[in-house]
Structure formats: C-alpha cells, structure tokens
Amino acid sequence: MGARATRWWGALLDAWALLLPVDCAGCGAEDRGLCGDCVRELAADLTPRITAGGLAVVTALRYEGRVRRIILALKEHQRTDVATALSRPLEAAIRRSLAHGLAELVTVPTSRASYRRRGYDPVAMLVRPTGFARSRVLVPARRTAAQKSLDSAARAQNLSGALVARGSLAGRRFVLVDDILTTGATLDEAARAIRTAGGEVVGAATLAFTPRLFPARDKPTAEDYGGAKGAE
C-alpha cells in the first residue's frame, strides 16, 4: 500500500472509530479492529505437519500470543470483524495443500451447540473471503464432550465415530480445513469419515496450530508438500 493510500486508509479508520468505537482484538489498542502490529503477526509462515493418523496438514500461524487472542475474539467474543484478516493466512495454507492437485474443500462441521451459542460457524466464515467453495459432505453423527480439558488420547476417543458423510464419496478427492490444529484428533476423525464413505483425503489446512500440544518433532519435511516452507 502506497503512502497516500495508507494515509487515506488511516483517516477512514479514524472516522469509523468515531461511529463505532472498538479496540484491537489482538492487543487492546484503541480505535482499531486490528492494529498494524497485530496485522503483521498474521503473516502466514506455512509449516507442514503430520497427525497421529498420518494426515498431512499445512498450518499458517502459531496459536499463541496476539494470534491466539485474535482467533479467540472471533470464536468466543463475536468479533466477526477480524474474519477477513484471518482468512488471508488460511487461504495461503489451503493453496499449499492444493498443490497435490484438484480437490474439494471440506470444513470440519461445528457442533449444533457451538453454532447456537455463537450464531455462526467460524471456519465457514474464514473460508468465505478466500473464494474457495466448500463441499458440505460431513455432518455430526453424535454429540461429543467439550475437547478443551482433554489430553490427546481422550480427544481421539471422544471424537471416534463423531462424524459421518452424507452419502457415497467414491471417486472424489478432498482437502480438509479447520481453524486450529491442537492434537489432530478432529482432522483424523473427519478423514476417517470421508474414507469410510469411499472418498480420498489428500491433505488438510488449518489457520493455526498449538505448539504446546503439537510440537515441532511431529513435522514432516517441506518436500512432502511440494515446496519449501514459507508463504505463497
């Protein structure tokens, strides 16, 4: 963005802040939905990883610090104004995952309880600005317990059999999309449901990953994803 455009954009934000006062979702700075420093924290650093189920996942951000606060603002505090900014690193991860060739995108469906509580599906909201179409082939098969307090083994057990395909997926290829890679249990369950229905899962993409629960030792090499680490 040029200097003149930057000044105009800043003036527009200042005028908007007078009408609808807002604080930065990442750091709390006044009068900006996202300040410049927090926007820079959302630059994609594409990293390939492998889940316990053997699924190749490209992640864009580390789920910590400002990034974590921004994502939580969208998911838990109705800050849908940050969705477009978050969609950009996710789009980069999706494009890297699609290096395997043409495939349909499938977002992991949110639970009915979560949708009622929020009034929207955060992952679907993140995918919308990317321009990619979603194939809604998965639905919840049963209720599950909250994942937040569960360890890796308990998460996998809690999600086992939790998703089902709407019908036969024979001959179709898919890339899975979710917001956060925590232990990989959610993506592995989605992949199982698609494969059970005859579909092929060629990869996955997430906006962020949790370093504490998904450490670097679980990473494959960048060559597994058709290129070196880094944003497109």
Summary of the structure (lengths in Angstrom):
residues: 232
radius of gyration: 18.2
end to end distance: 18.4
largest distance: 55.2
contacts: 759
relative contact order: 0.19
helix: 43%
strand: 19%
